[in-house]
Amino acid sequence: ASPGDAHGMVVHPTITSGRTAKCTVSLHVRPDVFTSLEDIAHMQYFSFRVFVSGLHGGHDAGTADEEPIKLLTVTYEIANAHAVSYPEAWPGTTVFYSPRTSAPTPADDDAWRRNLTTRYVDGKLTWTHVHSVNGSVFFSYFPMYGYERHLKLVADCAAAAVAAGPSLAEYRPRIASLGQTIQGRELECVSIGKGTTVAWIIHRQHPGETMAEFFAEGLLHRLLGVSPSSELDEPTRRVLQAYRLHIVPNMCPDGSVLGHLRTNSVGANLNREWTTVRPDYVAPSPSRSPEVLSVLSAMDRTGVDFFLDVHGDEELPYVFFSGAERTPIWSKDAPDGT
């Protein structure tokens, strides 16, 4: 989701000396749909593409009498960074960028780099990037986990289930849709394991926490043997012997596609939709939070012995789990209460 005033923007740089030029691009983070329960329009996540042309004397670089630009230095600034949901997360933040200009999408994990010039000063998040070639550069708060990659993850899991050899088939892999989102996207669930303990693991209730679905991808690849060797390791076998796992890789597909930080397409923060906390706000609701309603209905059918809700955080360099302490097999005797 591009920041709101980036759509269709054309910037003409100032020639500084010789074959170099510079300019400043000011953007605003676009807010989520208003969340009535929390009385806020969340915003923080941003991701956008910049297309540069006219460098190195390209055909559109100017007239024959003009010296072509070789380097373009752009200072990008998020002008409303001070007004986001969690401005305290900006100090120390490094914006991510993907310099592989030939790629149509920044899906390659190895394409992402941190821009070490990122600073939060006077309420603005700024960074400088030197464009040396024509083409696209992607910038993002966190590396994107796009809907196309989500669909590929589901397809890879389905292919592994269909092609399962004896070593995987005994664990009864199954991919199913639990329901649909408000915008009509499927809410997929991958189930596997032959144990009697029922575990549910959900990811990315907050769509801006893309790292949660990266975690889901790694987990599902390991559980289904989606790798060049297609072999299950011994720790994975022990888990699949003990548990029946139900894994939802993305709880909020609509919000993910829309580039939201916290909410689905109608402004529901799904993490606050699992039970009614206010008489005038019944949750979950088929018109506001069908994603949660679908998963809860499936949980009622299977039962739940163990539950993990995988999240990311603006100030943590790793994912974290929430919700395990509310399930029946939770033990306070576990190390550190986990």
C-alpha positions in Angstrom: 0.0 0.0 0.0 1.6 3.2 -1.1 1.4 6.2 1.2 -1.6 8.3 0.2 0.0 11.1 -1.7 2.5 8.8 -3.7 0.0 7.8 -6.3 0.9 9.1 -9.7 3.6 11.5 -8.3 6.1 12.8 -10.8 9.3 14.4 -9.4 11.7 16.6 -11.4 15.1 16.7 -9.7 17.4 19.7 -9.4 20.7 19.3 -11.3 23.5 20.0 -8.8 26.8 19.5 -10.6 28.0 17.6 -13.7 25.9 14.5 -14.0 24.3 14.4 -10.6 21.0 15.5 -9.3 19.0 15.5 -6.1 15.5 16.0 -4.8 13.3 15.4 -1.8 10.1 13.4 -1.9 7.6 13.9 1.0 5.0 11.3 1.7 2.3 10.6 4.2 1.4 7.2 5.7 -2.2 6.3 4.8 -4.4 5.4 7.8 -6.4 2.2 8.2 -10.2 2.3 8.1 -11.4 3.8 11.4 -11.7 1.3 14.3 -14.7 2.2 16.3 -13.9 -0.1 19.3 -10.6 1.6 19.9 -11.7 5.0 18.5 -8.7 5.3 16.3 -7.6 5.0 12.6 -4.4 3.0 13.0 -1.4 3.7 10.8 2.3 2.9 10.6 3.0 0.3 8.0 4.1 1.7 4.6 5.4 0.1 1.4 5.7 1.8 -2.0 7.5 1.6 -5.3 9.7 4.3 -6.9 10.3 4.2 -10.6 13.3 6.1 -12.0 14.0 6.9 -15.6 16.4 9.2 -17.5 19.6 8.1 -15.9 22.8 7.3 -17.9 21.6 9.1 -21.0 18.5 7.0 -21.6 16.2 7.8 -24.5 14.1 10.0 -22.2 17.0 11.8 -20.5 16.5 15.0 -22.3 17.6 16.7 -25.5 20.8 16.0 -27.3 22.3 19.2 -25.8 21.6 18.1 -22.2 24.2 16.2 -20.3 22.5 13.0 -19.0 22.2 12.4 -15.3 24.3 9.6 -13.9 23.3 9.6 -10.2 20.1 10.8 -8.6 20.1 11.3 -4.8 16.7 11.3 -3.2 15.8 12.2 0.3 12.5 10.5 1.2 10.5 11.7 4.2 7.4 10.4 5.9 6.0 13.7 7.0 3.3 12.4 9.4 5.6 9.9 11.1 4.9 11.7 14.4 1.2 11.0 14.1 1.3 7.2 13.6 0.0 4.7 16.2 3.4 3.9 17.6 5.9 6.8 17.0 8.1 5.5 19.8 9.1 2.7 17.4 10.8 5.1 14.9 14.1 5.8 16.8 16.5 3.1 15.6 14.3 2.0 12.7 15.9 1.2 9.4 13.7 1.4 6.3 14.0 -1.7 4.0 14.6 -1.4 0.3 14.9 -3.8 -2.6 17.5 -2.7 -5.1 16.8 -5.4 -7.7 15.3 -3.1 -10.3 14.7 -5.9 -12.8 12.4 -7.9 -10.6 8.6 -7.2 -11.1 8.0 -7.8 -7.4 10.2 -7.8 -4.4 9.4 -11.4 -3.5 13.0 -12.5 -3.3 14.1 -12.5 0.4 17.7 -11.9 -0.6 16.7 -8.7 -2.4 16.0 -6.7 0.8 18.5 -4.4 2.4 18.4 -2.0 5.3 18.9 1.7 4.6 21.3 2.8 7.3 20.7 6.5 6.7 17.2 6.2 8.3 16.6 8.9 10.9 13.6 10.1 13.0 14.1 13.8 13.4 11.5 16.6 14.2 8.6 14.2 13.8 9.7 13.0 10.3 11.1 9.7 9.3 13.8 10.3 6.6 16.3 8.4 4.6 18.5 9.0 1.5 18.8 6.7 -1.4 21.2 7.1 -4.4 19.5 5.9 -7.6 22.2 4.8 -10.1 20.2 2.8 -12.6 16.8 3.2 -14.2 13.9 1.0 -12.9 12.0 0.3 -9.8 13.1 0.4 -6.2 10.8 -0.8 -3.4 10.7 0.7 0.0 9.0 -0.8 3.0 8.7 -0.5 6.8 9.1 -4.3 7.0 9.8 -6.5 3.9 6.5 -7.2 2.2 4.7 -10.6 2.3 2.4 -10.1 -0.6 -0.8 -11.9 -1.4 0.8 -13.6 -4.4 3.3 -15.1 -2.1 0.6 -16.1 0.3 -1.3 -18.0 -2.5 2.0 -19.7 -3.5 2.5 -20.8 0.1 -1.0 -22.4 0.1 -0.4 -23.9 -3.3 2.9 -25.4 -2.2 1.3 -26.9 0.9 -1.5 -28.3 -1.2 1.0 -29.8 -3.7 2.9 -31.4 -0.8 -0.3 -32.9 0.6 -1.4 -34.3 -2.8 2.0 -35.8 -3.5 2.6 -37.0 0.0 4.5 -40.2 0.2 4.1 -42.7 3.0 6.3 -40.7 5.4 3.9 -37.7 5.2 0.6 -39.3 4.3 0.3 -41.0 7.7 0.0 -37.6 9.2 -3.1 -36.8 7.2 -2.2 -33.4 5.7 -5.3 -31.3 4.6 -5.8 -27.8 3.3 -9.2 -26.3 3.6 -10.9 -22.9 3.6 -12.6 -22.0 6.8 -14.7 -19.3 5.3 -14.3 -16.0 3.4 -13.3 -12.5 4.3 -15.5 -9.5 3.7 -13.9 -8.9 0.3 -14.3 -12.5 -0.7 -10.8 -14.0 -0.1 -10.5 -17.5 1.3 -9.3 -18.0 4.9 -7.1 -21.1 4.5 -6.1 -23.5 7.2 -3.5 -26.3 6.9 -4.0 -29.3 9.2 -1.5 -32.1 9.8 -0.6 -34.5 12.5 -2.0 -37.7 14.0 -1.7 -36.9 17.7 -4.6 -36.5 20.1 -3.6 -33.1 21.4 -5.3 -30.4 19.3 -3.2 -27.3 18.6 -4.2 -24.1 16.7 -1.6 -21.7 15.5 -2.7 -18.5 13.8 -0.7 -15.7 12.2 -0.9 -12.1 11.1 -4.1 -11.0 12.8 -2.5 -7.6 12.3 -1.7 -7.4 8.6 1.2 -4.9 9.0 3.1 -7.6 10.9 4.4 -9.3 7.8 7.1 -11.1 9.8 4.4 -13.3 11.3 3.6 -14.8 7.9 7.3 -15.3 7.1 7.2 -17.4 10.3 4.2 -19.3 9.1 5.9 -20.1 5.8 8.9 -21.5 7.6 6.7 -23.5 10.0 4.6 -25.0 7.2 7.5 -25.8 5.0 9.1 -27.8 7.8 5.9 -29.6 8.8 5.1 -30.6 5.2 8.6 -31.2 4.0 8.4 -28.4 1.4 12.2 -28.5 0.7 14.6 -29.9 -1.9 14.9 -33.1 0.1 11.2 -33.3 1.0 12.2 -35.2 4.1 10.8 -34.7 7.6 13.4 -34.4 10.3 13.1 -36.3 13.6 11.9 -33.3 15.8 9.1 -32.6 13.2 8.0 -36.3 13.3 7.7 -36.2 17.1 5.5 -33.1 16.9 3.3 -34.7 14.2 3.0 -37.9 16.3 1.8 -35.9 19.4 -0.4 -33.2 17.8 -3.1 -32.5 15.4 -2.1 -29.1 14.2 -4.4 -26.5 12.5 -2.4 -23.6 11.1 -3.9 -20.4 9.7 -1.0 -18.5 7.9 -2.9 -15.2 7.4 -5.9 -14.2 9.5 -6.4 -10.9 7.7 -5.9 -11.3 3.9 -8.0 -8.2 3.2 -6.0 -5.9 5.4 -2.8 -7.4 4.0 -3.8 -6.5 0.5 -4.9 -3.1 1.5 -1.6 -2.4 3.3 -3.2 -1.8 6.7 -1.4 -1.9 10.0 -4.0 -3.4 12.3 -7.4 -3.8 10.6 -9.4 -5.7 8.0 -11.3 -3.9 5.2 -14.0 -2.5 7.4 -11.8 -1.3 10.3 -12.0 -4.3 12.7 -8.9 -5.0 14.7 -9.2 -8.8 14.7 -7.2 -9.2 17.8 -10.0 -7.4 19.7 -12.9 -9.4 18.0 -12.8 -12.7 19.8 -15.3 -11.9 22.5 -17.8 -9.2 23.4 -16.2 -6.7 25.7 -18.8 -3.9 25.4 -22.6 -4.3 25.4 -22.9 -2.1 22.3 -20.2 -3.9 20.4 -21.0 -7.6 19.8 -18.0 -9.6 18.7 -17.2 -11.5 16.6 -19.6 -10.4 13.9 -20.3 -11.9 10.4 -20.5 -8.4 9.0 -17.4 -7.0 10.7 -15.1 -9.9 11.6 -16.0 -13.1 9.7 -12.4 -14.1 9.8 -12.5 -14.6 13.6 -16.0 -16.1 13.5 -14.9 -18.7 10.9 -11.8 -19.7 13.0 -13.8 -19.8 16.2 -16.4 -22.0 14.6 -13.7 -24.4 13.4 -12.1 -24.4 16.9 -15.5 -25.3 18.4 -15.7 -28.4 16.1 -12.1 -29.6 16.8 -11.6 -28.5 20.4 -8.4 -26.6 21.4 -5.8 -28.0 23.8 -3.0 -25.6 22.8 -3.1 -22.2 21.0 -0.5 -19.8 19.7 -1.2 -16.4 18.1 1.9 -15.3 16.3 2.6 -11.5 16.2 5.3 -9.0 15.3 6.1 -5.8 17.1 7.4 -2.4 16.0 10.3 -2.6 18.5 11.2 -6.3 18.6 13.6 -8.0 16.1 11.6 -11.3 16.3 8.0 -12.6 16.4 6.3 -13.3 19.7 3.5 -15.6 20.8 0.3 -14.6 22.5 -2.6 -16.5 23.9 -1.0 -19.8 25.1 -1.7 -19.0 28.8 -5.5 -19.1 28.1 -5.5 -22.8 27.0 -6.2 -25.8 29.2 -2.7 -27.4 29.1 -1.0 -24.1 30.1 1.4 -24.8 33.1 2.8 -22.1 35.3 5.5 -24.7 36.2 7.0 -24.3 32.8 10.3 -22.3 32.6 9.6 -18.6 32.8 5.9 -19.4 32.8 5.9 -20.3 29.1 
